[in-house]
Amino acid sequence: MAAMSAAAAAAAAANPNSFLLKSNTQINAFPTTHSRSFTAATTTVNKRITCSSTTFQTPAATTVVTSSDRVFNFAAGPAILPENVLLKAQSELYNWRGSGMSVMEMSHRGKEFLSIIQKAESDLRILLNIPENYYVLFLQGGATTQFAAIPLNLCNPDDPVDYIVTGSWGDKASKEASKYCKPKTIWSGKSEKYVNIPSFGALEQTPEAKYLHICANETIHGVEFKDYPVPTNGNSLLVADMSSNFCSKPVDVSKFGMIYAGAQKNVGPSGVTIVIIRSDLIGNAQPNTPVMLDYKIHAENNSLYNTPPCFGIYMCGLVFEDLIAQGGLSEVEKKNVKKAQILYDTIDGSNGFFRCPVEKSVRSLMNVPFTLAKPELEAEFVKEAAKEKMVQLKGHRSVGGMRASIYNAMPLAGVEKLVAFMKEFQARHDV
């Protein structure tokens, strides 16, 4: 090459098969605190790459990442991830723990990835104290795919099933189930715009229902079950969509026949769906069940029937490690309660300037919807918040207003900054 330096040419001539990669990385991967103040991640890379008898010298590149470069992301999902988890993944991205390759390049049947998925499952079992007679499956397709998979695996086409509909996702689940069984909505909050949860004693459950389905936390409407109903039919079971409050607090898994969750809200990036199912419930799928929706197939193949979302599962594993390092889900719940209380107190203490429509006893710790007494100010609120590096506060398109999703990874500092902004915004506009 005409542009090759003399030094590079000399190096190539001396060793035409050489390949040099020098990397120095300084990253505090799992700090003991979860503050926005952390040591900057600095990466310096020098490369000499040999192709045939020619060596190319790429210039050194230095990237500095600081916390001040990041926003407080209140998105409902995909959502905020712990900064220390992201930095850990960054440090391992090019060469995972000396394997010579990235997780994104690994064979899903190789020993390296097997160690990743097995560790992820083990840590999740520790976090939720999952009994031995439950399978943990890492699947794809989002929780929405499970809306079909559940009836296909748990009942026959003519079997009755019950649904408690406390929001949009419960409603979607019930409608999808109608293609594969006989669902009955035994309670719906739609007429009141999904702001409450029914008294369990007043529910009229179907005597022969194969299962009772709930959405444990409605992401759009901000309604969360604080306790769980018990199927009155002794042969029935409780099924829960926990997508938006998964691993936000301890849960007695033994009360459920099945729990499922999309990972992209609390435990990882989009692309991973986690199913926790009692072992006696698999193996009876309807004959027309697609192979990719048959829980037995995935259980027998340890979630490796086909190529799984490898990098997503790896990220979930890092999040599980981080949750354990924080002291487990009891400690995580305490932090979530504190964050939610600060935000709800600000809304309730605004003399009506901000309003949360959800009944106080069932307000979500994860998703906080609120409106302004003056709707014409809502767009301005969202725009000004974004200028202050607080993003994705616009409410879901189906309900409007605002919504702050304050998942596990949202630090207390993010909520404190939001409420300070809310008070300042009110002071300027409440005249």
RODO-2510 file (C-alpha; in nm, 4 decimals, decimal comma):
residues 431
     n   res          X          Y          Z
     1     m     0,0000     0,0000     0,0000
     2     a     0,1347     0,3415    -0,0939
     3     a     0,0114     0,4963     0,2281
     4     m     0,1814     0,2403     0,4540
     5     s     0,4290     0,3956     0,6959
     6     a     0,7909     0,2929     0,6889
     7     a     0,7606     0,1534     1,0405
     8     a     0,4617    -0,0557     0,9450
     9     a     0,6356    -0,1873     0,6348
    10     a     0,9377    -0,2828     0,8392
    11     a     0,7203    -0,4618     1,0929
    12     a     0,5399    -0,6509     0,8195
    13     a     0,8653    -0,7569     0,6578
    14     a     1,0022    -0,8757     0,9913
    15     n     0,6939    -1,0807     1,0757
    16     p     0,4431    -1,1120     0,7883
    17     n     0,2057    -1,3287     0,9915
    18     s     0,1891    -1,1069     1,2961
    19     f    -0,1323    -1,0014     1,4660
    20     l    -0,1188    -0,7625     1,7587
    21     l    -0,4066    -0,6438     1,9726
    22     k    -0,3371    -0,4318     2,2749
    23     s    -0,6235    -0,3335     2,4996
    24     n    -0,6233    -0,1493     2,8302
    25     t    -0,9580    -0,1202     3,0030
    26     q    -1,0381     0,0407     3,3374
    27     i    -1,3932    -0,0332     3,4451
    28     n    -1,5475    -0,0624     3,7858
    29     a    -1,7779    -0,3426     3,6762
    30     f    -1,9825    -0,4109     3,9896
    31     p    -1,9380    -0,1255     4,2392
    32     t    -2,0808    -0,1684     4,5851
    33     t    -2,3063     0,1354     4,5445
    34     h    -2,5461     0,2254     4,2696
    35     s    -2,4818     0,5981     4,2612
    36     r    -2,4612     0,7986     3,9419
    37     s    -2,1097     0,8944     4,0565
    38     f    -1,8708     0,6311     3,9341
    39     t    -1,5252     0,6065     3,7852
    40     a    -1,5230     0,6848     3,4171
    41     a    -1,4688     0,3917     3,1843
    42     t    -1,1645     0,4511     2,9657
    43     t    -1,0729     0,2172     2,6818
    44     t    -0,7566     0,2496     2,4736
    45     v    -0,7057     0,0189     2,1756
    46     n    -0,4062    -0,0152     1,9451
    47     k    -0,4269    -0,2641     1,6599
    48     r    -0,1812    -0,4026     1,4090
    49     i    -0,3615    -0,6293     1,1625
    50     t    -0,1848    -0,8469     0,9072
    51     c    -0,3458    -0,9405     0,5755
    52     s    -0,1232    -1,1599     0,3569
    53     s     0,2140    -0,9860     0,3708
    54     t     0,0805    -0,6402     0,4479
    55     t     0,0383    -0,4948     0,7992
    56     f    -0,2126    -0,2190     0,8723
    57     q    -0,1597    -0,0018     1,1779
    58     t    -0,4806     0,1552     1,3073
    59     p    -0,4443     0,4662     1,5223
    60     a    -0,5047     0,4461     1,8927
    61     a    -0,8649     0,5229     1,9879
    62     t    -0,9715     0,6413     2,3299
    63     t    -1,3311     0,6503     2,4473
    64     v    -1,4292     0,8037     2,7779
    65     v    -1,7746     0,7305     2,9173
    66     t    -1,9001     0,9265     3,2138
    67     s    -2,2265     0,9182     3,4016
    68     s    -2,2980     1,2754     3,2938
    69     d    -2,3341     1,1487     2,9367
    70     r    -2,6387     0,9418     3,0318
    71     v    -2,9998     1,0403     3,0855
    72     f    -3,2515     0,9244     3,3417
    73     n    -3,4601     0,6943     3,1232
    74     f    -3,8192     0,6512     3,2452
    75     a    -3,9227     0,4329     2,9488
    76     a    -4,1664     0,1478     3,0083
    77     g    -3,9630    -0,0985     2,8032
    78     p    -3,7106    -0,1529     2,6675
    79     a    -3,6034     0,0198     2,9811
    80     i    -3,3142     0,1362     3,1921
    81     l    -3,0463    -0,1178     3,2819
    82     p    -2,8057    -0,0914     3,5766
    83     e    -2,5027     0,1134     3,4776
    84     n    -2,2639    -0,1278     3,6422
    85     v    -2,4168    -0,4134     3,4418
    86     l    -2,3704    -0,2187     3,1186
    87     l    -2,0096    -0,1460     3,2083
    88     k    -1,9478    -0,5099     3,2916
    89     a    -2,0903    -0,6111     2,9541
    90     q    -1,8786    -0,3463     2,7863
    91     s    -1,5622    -0,4813     2,9446
    92     e    -1,6443    -0,8335     2,8257
    93     l    -1,7885    -0,7481     2,4856
    94     y    -1,4785    -0,8073     2,2717
    95     n    -1,3325    -1,1060     2,4547
    96     w    -1,5582    -1,2807     2,7064
    97     r    -1,3477    -1,3883     3,0036
    98     g    -1,0509    -1,4999     2,7988
    99     s    -1,2512    -1,7113     2,5553
   100     g    -1,1176    -1,5160     2,2590
   101     m    -1,4656    -1,4256     2,1371
   102     s    -1,7700    -1,2187     2,2188
   103     v    -2,0837    -1,3725     2,3653
   104     m    -2,2505    -1,2663     2,0397
   105     e    -2,0192    -1,5013     1,8487
   106     m    -2,0468    -1,8103     2,0658
   107     s    -2,2118    -2,1341     1,9677
   108     h    -2,5163    -2,1764     2,1869
   109     r    -2,4108    -2,5390     2,2359
   110     g    -2,0518    -2,4604     2,3284
   111     k    -1,9233    -2,4898     2,6825
   112     e    -1,8841    -2,1129     2,7164
   113     f    -2,2487    -2,0286     2,6544
   114     l    -2,3694    -2,3318     2,8463
   115     s    -2,1939    -2,1908     3,1514
   116     i    -2,3684    -1,8561     3,0940
   117     i    -2,7238    -1,9888     3,0639
   118     q    -2,6794    -2,2370     3,3490
   119     k    -2,5473    -1,9626     3,5789
   120     a    -2,8362    -1,7335     3,4803
   121     e    -3,0907    -2,0016     3,5675
   122     s    -2,9161    -2,0856     3,8937
   123     d    -2,9097    -1,7213     4,0044
   124     l    -3,2746    -1,6680     3,9118
   125     r    -3,3678    -1,9739     4,1164
   126     i    -3,1817    -1,8237     4,4115
   127     l    -3,3488    -1,4834     4,3723
   128     l    -3,7045    -1,6186     4,3556
   129     n    -3,6460    -1,9317     4,5628
   130     i    -3,7919    -2,1366     4,2782
   131     p    -3,8884    -2,4892     4,3874
   132     e    -3,7145    -2,7840     4,2231
   133     n    -4,0353    -2,9030     4,0591
   134     y    -4,0506    -2,5938     3,8384
   135     y    -3,8793    -2,5484     3,5049
   136     v    -3,7140    -2,2200     3,4120
   137     l    -3,7276    -2,1545     3,0371
   138     f    -3,5527    -1,8791     2,8417
   139     l    -3,7683    -1,8245     2,5332
   140     q    -3,8372    -1,5685     2,2607
   141     g    -4,1397    -1,3857     2,1230
   142     g    -4,2200    -1,1637     2,4189
   143     a    -4,4947    -1,2145     2,6743
   144     t    -4,7445    -1,1603     2,3934
   145     t    -4,6488    -1,4945     2,2388
   146     q    -4,7301    -1,6587     2,5718
   147     f    -5,0885    -1,5355     2,5375
   148     a    -5,1281    -1,8173     2,2833
   149     a    -4,8785    -2,0646     2,4291
   150     i    -5,0534    -2,0778     2,7670
   151     p    -5,3923    -2,2131     2,6512
   152     l    -5,2224    -2,4342     2,3905
   153     n    -5,0214    -2,6038     2,6665
   154     l    -5,2583    -2,5952     2,9630
   155     c    -5,5997    -2,6844     2,8241
   156     n    -5,8070    -2,8256     2,5401
   157     p    -6,0090    -2,6213     2,2896
   158     d    -6,3370    -2,6654     2,4806
   159     d    -6,1973    -2,6062     2,8281
   160     p    -6,3137    -2,2993     3,0252
   161     v    -6,0527    -2,0633     3,1721
   162     d    -6,0907    -1,7462     3,3792
   163     y    -5,9302    -1,4058     3,3266
   164     i    -5,9192    -1,1076     3,5613
   165     v    -5,8681    -0,8069     3,3361
   166     t    -5,7109    -0,5110     3,5153
   167     g    -5,5608    -0,3408     3,2106
   168     s    -5,4734    -0,3554     2,8435
   169     w    -5,2385    -0,6527     2,8684
   170     g    -5,4861    -0,8716     3,0530
   171     d    -5,7439    -0,7810     2,7910
   172     k    -5,5097    -0,8753     2,5060
   173     a    -5,4252    -1,2054     2,6773
   174     s    -5,7926    -1,2974     2,7106
   175     k    -5,8711    -1,2148     2,3480
   176     e    -5,5798    -1,4232     2,2207
   177     a    -5,6813    -1,7184     2,4387
   178     s    -6,0247    -1,7232     2,2745
   179     k    -5,8619    -1,8785     1,9659
   180     y    -5,7533    -2,1862     2,1623
   181     c    -5,9991    -2,2367     2,4507
   182     k    -6,3075    -2,0850     2,6150
   183     p    -6,1931    -1,7860     2,8218
   184     k    -6,4300    -1,5983     3,0479
   185     t    -6,3552    -1,2517     3,1821
   186     i    -6,4806    -1,2827     3,5393
   187     w    -6,3888    -0,9219     3,6195
   188     s    -6,2855    -0,6241     3,4113
   189     g    -6,1905    -0,2725     3,5135
   190     k    -6,2355    -0,1368     3,1631
   191     s    -6,5542     0,0569     3,2385
   192     e    -6,3670     0,2541     3,5064
   193     k    -6,0572     0,2951     3,2855
   194     y    -5,8541     0,0352     3,4743
   195     v    -5,7828     0,2061     3,8052
   196     n    -5,8566    -0,0744     4,0502
   197     i    -5,8350    -0,4457     4,1316
   198     p    -6,1390    -0,6452     4,2470
   199     s    -6,2012    -0,7913     4,5884
   200     f    -6,1076    -1,1568     4,5509
   201     g    -6,3965    -1,2755     4,7649
   202     a    -6,6480    -1,1218     4,5263
   203     l    -6,5125    -1,3016     4,2201
   204     e    -6,7381    -1,5619     4,0634
   205     q    -6,4876    -1,8124     3,9322
   206     t    -6,5876    -2,0778     3,6830
   207     p    -6,6090    -2,4130     3,8688
   208     e    -6,4350    -2,6111     3,5934
   209     a    -6,1815    -2,3468     3,4879
   210     k    -5,8435    -2,4926     3,3999
   211     y    -5,6617    -2,1818     3,5146
   212     l    -5,7077    -1,8285     3,6471
   213     h    -5,5008    -1,5666     3,4659
   214     i    -5,3889    -1,2264     3,5953
   215     c    -5,1479    -0,9562     3,4842
   216     a    -4,9603    -0,8884     3,8079
   217     n    -4,8646    -0,5345     3,7066
   218     e    -5,0311    -0,3435     3,4253
   219     t    -4,7554    -0,1395     3,2633
   220     i    -4,9842     0,1051     3,0848
   221     h    -5,2344     0,1792     3,3604
   222     g    -5,0096     0,1448     3,6665
   223     v    -5,2216    -0,1102     3,8550
   224     e    -5,0418    -0,3778     4,0597
   225     f    -5,1631    -0,6801     4,2566
   226     k    -5,0354    -0,6573     4,6143
   227     d    -5,1701    -1,0053     4,6889
   228     y    -5,2887    -1,2814     4,4618
   229     p    -5,6228    -1,4596     4,4187
   230     v    -5,6542    -1,8321     4,4848
   231     p    -5,8417    -2,0460     4,2301
   232     t    -6,1478    -2,1935     4,3999
   233     n    -6,1393    -2,4989     4,1763
   234     g    -5,8967    -2,7366     4,3442
   235     n    -5,7720    -2,8592     4,0073
   236     s    -5,7192    -2,5102     3,8702
   237     l    -5,4011    -2,3024     3,8892
   238     l    -5,2930    -1,9407     3,8919
   239     v    -5,1075    -1,8025     3,5890
   240     a    -4,9465    -1,4588     3,6023
   241     d    -4,7926    -1,2210     3,3523
   242     m    -4,5237    -1,0502     3,5605
   243     s    -4,3450    -0,8722     3,2786
   244     s    -4,3248    -0,5307     3,4394
   245     n    -4,2677    -0,6230     3,8032
   246     f    -4,0600    -0,9374     3,7597
   247     c    -3,7837    -0,9572     4,0204
   248     s    -3,8930    -0,6281     4,1791
   249     k    -3,9944    -0,8017     4,5024
   250     p    -4,0091    -1,1496     4,6546
   251     v    -4,2788    -1,3812     4,5170
   252     d    -4,3934    -1,7185     4,6452
   253     v    -4,3583    -1,9111     4,3212
   254     s    -4,5333    -2,2153     4,4682
   255     k    -4,8647    -2,0230     4,4621
   256     f    -4,8533    -2,0207     4,0825
   257     g    -4,8768    -2,2872     3,8193
   258     m    -4,6906    -2,0593     3,5842
   259     i    -4,5226    -1,7185     3,5808
   260     y    -4,4043    -1,5525     3,2635
   261     a    -4,2312    -1,2244     3,1861
   262     g    -4,0680    -1,0293     2,9086
   263     a    -3,7180    -0,9388     3,0260
   264     q    -3,7024    -0,5899     2,8762
   265     k    -3,8519    -0,4030     3,1703
   266     n    -3,6665    -0,5190     3,4802
   267     v    -3,4070    -0,7858     3,4077
   268     g    -3,2525    -0,7391     3,0650
   269     p    -3,2800    -0,6182     2,7067
   270     s    -3,5658    -0,6986     2,4730
   271     g    -3,5670    -1,0405     2,3085
   272     v    -3,5817    -1,2714     2,6113
   273     t    -3,8996    -1,4155     2,7607
   274     i    -3,8779    -1,6070     3,0877
   275     v    -4,1254    -1,8814     3,1752
   276     i    -4,1375    -2,0496     3,5165
   277     i    -4,3727    -2,3469     3,5025
   278     r    -4,4563    -2,6371     3,7319
   279     s    -4,3195    -2,9589     3,5878
   280     d    -4,6485    -3,1518     3,5935
   281     l    -4,8079    -2,8948     3,3629
   282     i    -4,5970    -2,9717     3,0580
   283     g    -4,6410    -3,2529     2,8089
   284     n    -5,0113    -3,2064     2,7324
   285     a    -5,0029    -2,9493     2,4542
   286     q    -5,2853    -2,9409     2,2026
   287     p    -5,2012    -3,1407     1,8864
   288     n    -5,1862    -2,8286     1,6690
   289     t    -4,9390    -2,6510     1,8983
   290     p    -4,6413    -2,5137     1,7002
   291     v    -4,3183    -2,6755     1,8115
   292     m    -4,1784    -2,3406     1,9263
   293     l    -4,4746    -2,2933     2,1605
   294     d    -4,4542    -2,6378     2,3216
   295     y    -4,3107    -2,6045     2,6727
   296     k    -4,2162    -2,9734     2,6787
   297     i    -3,9838    -2,9273     2,3809
   298     h    -3,8047    -2,6361     2,5469
   299     a    -3,7856    -2,8073     2,8871
   300     e    -3,6382    -3,1254     2,7397
   301     n    -3,3789    -2,9198     2,5529
   302     n    -3,2876    -2,6866     2,8396
   303     s    -3,4045    -2,3799     2,6403
   304     l    -3,1657    -2,4764     2,3584
   305     y    -3,4012    -2,6420     2,1096
   306     n    -3,3021    -2,3745     1,8599
   307     t    -3,0638    -2,0812     1,8837
   308     p    -3,1762    -1,8746     2,1837
   309     p    -3,1242    -1,4982     2,2304
   310     c    -2,7734    -1,5606     2,3626
   311     f    -2,6598    -1,2064     2,4355
   312     g    -2,9935    -1,1186     2,5961
   313     i    -2,9692    -1,4196     2,8274
   314     y    -2,6123    -1,3197     2,9130
   315     m    -2,7359    -0,9703     3,0052
   316     c    -3,0148    -1,1155     3,2191
   317     g    -2,7519    -1,3210     3,3980
   318     l    -2,5519    -1,0086     3,4772
   319     v    -2,8651    -0,8418     3,6135
   320     f    -2,9404    -1,1446     3,8308
   321     e    -2,5850    -1,1300     3,9699
   322     d    -2,6357    -0,7625     4,0455
   323     l    -2,9663    -0,8219     4,2259
   324     i    -2,8040    -1,0888     4,4401
   325     a    -2,5167    -0,8513     4,5164
   326     q    -2,7702    -0,5932     4,6382
   327     g    -2,8927    -0,8409     4,8985
   328     g    -3,1712    -1,0131     4,7083
   329     l    -3,5271    -0,9138     4,6267
   330     s    -3,6258    -0,8129     4,9803
   331     e    -3,3647    -0,5376     4,9700
   332     v    -3,4584    -0,4473     4,6143
   333     e    -3,8235    -0,4124     4,7170
   334     k    -3,7303    -0,1688     4,9956
   335     k    -3,5573     0,0555     4,7436
   336     n    -3,8530     0,0359     4,5060
   337     v    -4,1008     0,1243     4,7802
   338     k    -3,8941     0,4281     4,8759
   339     k    -3,8689     0,5558     4,5189
   340     a    -4,2398     0,5082     4,4519
   341     q    -4,3400     0,6739     4,7789
   342     i    -4,1398     0,9861     4,6968
   343     l    -4,3063     1,0177     4,3584
   344     y    -4,6611     0,9435     4,4735
   345     d    -4,6234     1,1835     4,7678
   346     t    -4,5247     1,4582     4,5266
   347     i    -4,8270     1,3900     4,3072
   348     d    -5,0702     1,3703     4,5997
   349     g    -4,9197     1,6769     4,7642
   350     s    -4,9539     1,9010     4,4589
   351     n    -5,3078     2,0175     4,5432
   352     g    -5,4400     1,8645     4,2246
   353     f    -5,1816     2,0081     3,9865
   354     f    -5,0626     1,6518     3,9270
   355     r    -5,3069     1,3626     3,9488
   356     c    -5,2695     0,9847     3,9587
   357     p    -5,6009     0,8136     3,8749
   358     v    -5,5155     0,4744     4,0289
   359     e    -5,6686     0,3646     4,3580
   360     k    -5,3985     0,4165     4,6210
   361     s    -5,4045     0,0606     4,7534
   362     v    -5,3120    -0,0885     4,4160
   363     r    -5,0728     0,1695     4,2769
   364     s    -4,7782     0,0185     4,0968
   365     l    -4,4254     0,0433     4,2351
   366     m    -4,2948     0,0213     3,8798
   367     n    -4,5142     0,2336     3,6520
   368     v    -4,6548     0,5630     3,7745
   369     p    -4,9107     0,7282     3,5436
   370     f    -5,0115     1,0866     3,6111
   371     t    -5,1781     1,3785     3,4411
   372     l    -5,1784     1,7552     3,4768
   373     a    -5,4811     1,9552     3,5827
   374     k    -5,4028     2,1652     3,2750
   375     p    -5,3657     1,9093     2,9912
   376     e    -5,2328     2,1766     2,7581
   377     l    -4,9135     2,1831     2,9677
   378     e    -4,8352     1,8144     2,9318
   379     a    -4,6372     1,8444     2,6085
   380     e    -4,4357     2,1272     2,7599
   381     f    -4,3686     1,9168     3,0714
   382     v    -4,2316     1,6301     2,8658
   383     k    -4,0221     1,8614     2,6483
   384     e    -3,8694     2,0530     2,9393
   385     a    -3,7975     1,7323     3,1304
   386     a    -3,6076     1,5990     2,8305
   387     k    -3,3909     1,9119     2,8315
   388     e    -3,3010     1,8208     3,1885
   389     k    -3,2011     1,4690     3,0762
   390     m    -3,5189     1,2976     3,1941
   391     v    -3,6661     1,1150     2,8967
   392     q    -3,9562     0,8894     2,7948
   393     l    -4,2079     1,0473     3,0331
   394     k    -4,4893     1,0677     2,7814
   395     g    -4,7788     0,8375     2,8692
   396     h    -4,8835     0,5433     2,6545
   397     r    -5,0573     0,6491     2,3357
   398     s    -5,3796     0,4764     2,4462
   399     v    -5,4200     0,6756     2,7690
   400     g    -5,2147     0,9947     2,7300
   401     g    -5,0771     1,2003     3,0158
   402     m    -4,7393     1,1071     3,1594
   403     r    -4,5881     0,7891     3,2928
   404     a    -4,2696     0,7414     3,4923
   405     s    -4,1431     0,3846     3,4881
   406     i    -3,9145     0,3459     3,7887
   407     y    -3,7870    -0,0086     3,7575
   408     n    -3,5154    -0,1678     3,9709
   409     a    -3,2374     0,0012     3,7737
   410     m    -3,3765     0,3528     3,8191
   411     p    -3,1595     0,5055     4,0928
   412     l    -3,3087     0,7070     4,3742
   413     a    -3,1304     1,0107     4,2322
   414     g    -3,3409     0,9830     3,9160
   415     v    -3,6679     0,9954     4,1074
   416     e    -3,5410     1,2777     4,3277
   417     k    -3,4486     1,4792     4,0207
   418     l    -3,7895     1,4156     3,8677
   419     v    -3,9847     1,5291     4,1733
   420     a    -3,7666     1,8400     4,2048
   421     f    -3,8472     1,9214     3,8435
   422     m    -4,2184     1,8571     3,9027
   423     k    -4,2242     2,0987     4,1949
   424     e    -4,0363     2,3636     4,0004
   425     f    -4,2673     2,3174     3,7002
   426     q    -4,5718     2,3565     3,9230
   427     a    -4,4303     2,6700     4,0834
   428     r    -4,3994     2,8292     3,7377
   429     h    -4,7387     2,7244     3,6038
   430     d    -4,9769     2,6916     3,9002
   431     v    -5,1062     3,0466     3,8883
***
